[in-house]
């Protein structure tokens, strides 16, 4: 090891050297900082910063010698086995095939029961004096992992005692009846998967959109948000949120006696126009006997 500063100077000389250096700060550049000469040999990375590669086939002491962790003989020791390989005979996925079908039009709704909502209110994690939206449900961890929306179900409806104003993707008929019986209200509105993520981040208004006319006594904050909340474009979604039975936010678009369907017309709402059949004028050729 190279000699250090303390080893190069005697104790008395070290004390005088430190006193002289402290008294003459302007001449400190004449005395460069002394460091251990072996500091480079002690450098090391943080623990766990890298992992040492496993060296296979380098002797039995390494633990991965001889067969290198592959075992003795056989196809798995000599080469690779394809996925689903069944010894050369017809693979099972060809013999049996795939069963079932995946519905690409289905939606993945997160279920939410009324007893859990009432429990969150009793714990003070939800404020019933303000409208409860997907943002409040996600921030309070009442629901998590929401993909296409949240559906309100009526499990534990007898425990609901607080009037709620909840805006949610979908709600069952029994859940709507239980909340309205307690003096609250339910409004169902459309959310896309991308809009749900933006609502949780605070980039989109969870209530108002271009087609919505939801009035809850609150001032609109459309100027605060940077992303617009979308409205439904598919026929099934439009028909669902036009239905007053679902408490859809687009039900104001229906006229009196009109149904929510865009395909079938409500009997009695349309106008019937009778077709007139024009009679051909009798010509001289039509009066012939033969």
C-alpha positions in Angstrom: 0.0 0.0 0.0 1.3 3.4 -0.9 2.3 5.7 2.1 -0.4 8.1 3.2 0.0 11.7 4.4 0.1 10.7 8.1 2.8 8.1 7.4 4.9 10.6 5.4 4.9 13.3 8.2 5.8 12.8 11.8 3.1 13.7 14.4 4.7 17.1 15.3 5.2 17.9 11.6 1.6 16.9 10.8 0.2 19.3 13.5 2.3 22.2 12.2 1.4 21.4 8.6 -2.4 21.6 9.4 -2.0 24.8 11.4 0.0 26.4 8.6 -2.5 25.3 6.0 -5.5 26.7 8.0 -3.8 30.0 8.6 -2.9 30.4 4.9 -6.0 29.6 2.9 -4.7 31.4 -0.2 -1.8 29.0 -0.4 -4.0 25.9 -0.2 -3.5 25.2 -3.9 0.2 24.5 -3.1 -0.9 21.5 -1.0 -3.1 19.2 -3.2 -5.6 16.9 -1.5 -4.1 13.6 -0.4 -6.1 10.4 -1.0 -5.5 6.8 -0.6 -3.5 5.4 -3.4 -5.4 2.2 -3.4 -8.9 3.8 -3.8 -9.3 2.4 -7.3 -8.9 -1.1 -6.2 -11.8 -0.7 -3.7 -14.3 0.5 -6.2 -17.4 -1.7 -6.6 -20.9 -1.4 -7.9 -24.0 -1.3 -5.8 -25.2 -4.7 -4.5 -27.6 -6.3 -7.0 -26.7 -3.9 -9.9 -25.7 -6.7 -12.1 -25.9 -10.5 -12.0 -23.0 -12.8 -12.8 -23.6 -15.0 -15.8 -23.9 -18.7 -15.3 -21.0 -20.5 -16.9 -22.2 -23.9 -17.9 -20.0 -27.0 -18.6 -17.0 -25.6 -16.7 -16.5 -28.4 -14.2 -18.5 -30.0 -11.3 -17.5 -27.3 -8.8 -19.6 -24.7 -10.6 -22.8 -26.6 -10.0 -23.6 -26.5 -13.8 -20.9 -28.7 -15.1 -21.0 -32.0 -17.0 -24.6 -32.0 -18.2 -25.0 -28.3 -17.8 -28.3 -28.6 -16.0 -30.0 -30.5 -18.8 -30.1 -33.9 -17.2 -29.1 -37.2 -18.9 -29.9 -38.1 -22.5 -33.2 -37.7 -24.2 -34.7 -35.1 -26.6 -34.7 -32.4 -23.9 -31.0 -32.9 -23.3 -29.9 -33.0 -26.9 -32.2 -30.4 -28.4 -35.4 -28.5 -28.1 -39.0 -29.7 -27.9 -41.6 -27.6 -29.8 -44.6 -26.3 -27.9 -47.5 -28.8 -28.0 -45.3 -31.7 -29.3 -46.8 -35.0 -28.4 -44.2 -37.5 -29.4 -44.8 -37.4 -33.1 -48.5 -38.3 -33.0 -51.3 -35.9 -33.9 -51.2 -33.0 -31.5 -54.1 -32.6 -29.1 -55.0 -29.2 -30.4 -55.6 -30.7 -33.8 -57.5 -33.7 -32.5 -59.8 -31.9 -30.1 -59.6 -28.4 -31.6 -60.6 -25.2 -29.8 -64.0 -25.0 -28.2 -66.2 -22.0 -27.6 -66.2 -18.5 -29.2 -65.1 -15.2 -27.9 -67.6 -12.4 -28.2 -65.8 -9.4 -29.5 -68.8 -7.1 -28.8 -69.0 -8.0 -25.1 -68.1 -5.3 -22.5 -66.2 -5.9 -19.3 -68.1 -4.1 -16.6 -66.7 -3.9 -13.0 -69.5 -4.9 -10.6 -70.2 -2.6 -7.6 -72.7 -3.5 -4.9 -74.7 -1.0 -2.9 -73.5 -2.4 0.4 -69.9 -1.6 -0.4 -70.9 2.0 -1.4 -72.8 2.5 1.8 -69.8 1.0 3.8 -67.4 3.5 2.1 -69.8 6.4 3.0 -69.9 5.2 6.6 -66.1 5.1 6.8 -65.9 8.7 5.4 -64.1 7.6 2.2 -67.0 8.9 -0.1 -68.8 12.2 0.3 -72.5 11.8 -0.3 -73.1 15.5 -0.5 -71.3 15.6 -3.9 -72.0 13.5 -7.1 -70.2 10.2 -7.0 -68.5 9.4 -10.3 -65.9 6.9 -11.5 -63.2 9.3 -10.3 -64.3 9.3 -6.7 -64.8 5.5 -6.8 -61.3 5.0 -8.2 -59.6 7.5 -5.8 -61.2 6.0 -2.8 -60.3 2.5 -4.0 -63.9 1.4 -4.0 -63.3 -0.1 -7.4 -60.0 -0.9 -9.2 -59.0 -2.3 -12.6 -62.0 -0.7 -14.4 -61.9 -1.5 -18.2 -65.1 -0.7 -19.9 -67.1 0.8 -17.0 -68.8 0.1 -13.7 -72.2 -1.5 -13.2 -74.1 -0.8 -10.0 -75.8 -3.9 -8.5 -78.4 -4.2 -5.7 -76.6 -6.6 -3.3 -77.1 -5.2 0.2 -79.7 -2.7 -0.9 -81.4 -2.9 2.5 -78.3 -1.2 4.0 -78.7 2.0 1.9 -79.8 4.8 4.2 -78.0 7.8 2.6 -79.4 9.6 -0.4 -76.9 9.4 -3.2 -76.3 11.2 -6.5 -74.3 8.7 -8.5 -73.2 8.8 -12.1 -72.1 5.5 -13.4 -71.8 3.4 -16.5 -74.7 1.0 -15.9 -77.1 0.1 -13.1 -79.6 -2.7 -12.5 -83.3 -1.9 -12.1 -83.3 -3.1 -8.5 -80.3 -0.9 -7.7 -82.0 2.1 -9.2 -85.2 1.5 -7.3 -83.2 1.1 -4.0 -81.3 4.4 -4.4 -84.4 6.4 -5.5 -86.3 4.9 -2.5 -83.6 6.4 -0.2 -84.1 9.8 -1.8 -81.1 9.7 -4.3 -80.7 9.6 -8.0 -78.9 7.5 -10.6 -77.7 8.7 -14.0 -76.0 6.3 -16.4 -73.7 7.7 -19.0 -71.2 6.4 -21.6 -67.5 6.0 -20.9 -64.9 4.6 -23.2 -61.8 2.7 -21.9 -59.5 5.6 -22.8 -61.8 8.2 -21.2 -61.9 6.2 -18.0 -58.1 6.4 -17.7 -58.1 10.1 -18.4 -60.8 10.7 -15.8 -58.7 8.9 -13.2 -55.8 11.1 -14.1 -57.9 14.3 -13.9 -57.6 15.2 -17.5 -61.4 14.7 -18.4 -64.6 15.9 -16.9 -66.4 12.8 -15.5 -69.9 14.2 -16.0 -70.3 16.7 -18.9 -69.9 16.1 -22.6 -71.2 17.7 -25.8 -74.5 15.9 -25.7 -75.1 15.7 -22.0 -77.6 17.9 -20.2 -76.9 16.7 -16.7 -77.8 19.4 -14.1 -76.7 18.7 -10.6 -76.5 22.3 -9.3 -72.7 22.4 -9.9 -70.8 24.8 -12.1 -69.3 23.2 -15.2 -65.5 23.1 -15.2 -65.0 22.3 -18.9 -62.3 24.9 -19.1 -60.1 23.1 -16.5 -59.8 19.9 -18.4 -57.7 19.2 -21.5 -59.5 16.2 -22.9 -63.2 16.0 -24.0 -65.5 13.3 -22.7 -66.8 11.3 -25.7 -70.4 10.3 -26.4 -71.6 6.9 -27.7 -71.4 6.3 -31.5 -72.6 2.6 -31.6 -76.3 1.9 -32.0 -76.5 -0.4 -29.0 -74.8 2.2 -26.7 -77.0 5.0 -28.0 -80.2 3.0 -27.4 -79.1 2.0 -23.9 -78.4 5.6 -22.8 -81.6 6.9 -24.5 -83.7 4.6 -22.4 -85.4 6.3 -19.4 -85.7 3.0 -17.7 -81.9 2.8 -17.5 -81.8 6.5 -16.3 -79.7 7.2 -19.4 -78.3 10.7 -19.8 -79.6 10.9 -23.4 -83.2 10.2 -22.5 -84.0 13.9 -23.1 -83.7 13.3 -26.8 -86.9 11.1 -26.8 -90.2 12.7 -27.6 -93.4 11.8 -25.7 -94.4 8.2 -26.5 -91.2 7.5 -28.4 -89.1 4.4 -27.7 -85.3 4.4 -27.4 -84.7 2.1 -30.4 -83.1 3.6 -33.5 -84.2 0.7 -35.7 -87.8 0.0 -34.7 -90.4 2.8 -34.7 -92.9 3.1 -31.9 -96.4 2.2 -33.2 -98.5 5.3 -33.7 -95.6 7.7 -33.9 -95.0 7.6 -37.6 -97.1 8.9 -40.5 -98.7 6.4 -42.9 -99.0 7.4 -46.5 -101.2 5.2 -48.7 -99.9 4.4 -52.1 -102.1 5.3 -55.0 -102.3 2.9 -57.8 -102.7 4.6 -61.2 -105.2 3.0 -63.5 -104.2 2.6 -67.1 -106.5 4.4 -69.6 -108.3 1.9 -71.8 -106.9 1.9 -75.3 -108.5 0.7 -78.6 -106.3 -2.4 -78.5 -107.8 -3.5 -75.1 -111.4 -3.5 -76.5 -110.6 -6.2 -79.1 -112.3 -9.5 -78.7 -109.6 -11.5 -80.5 
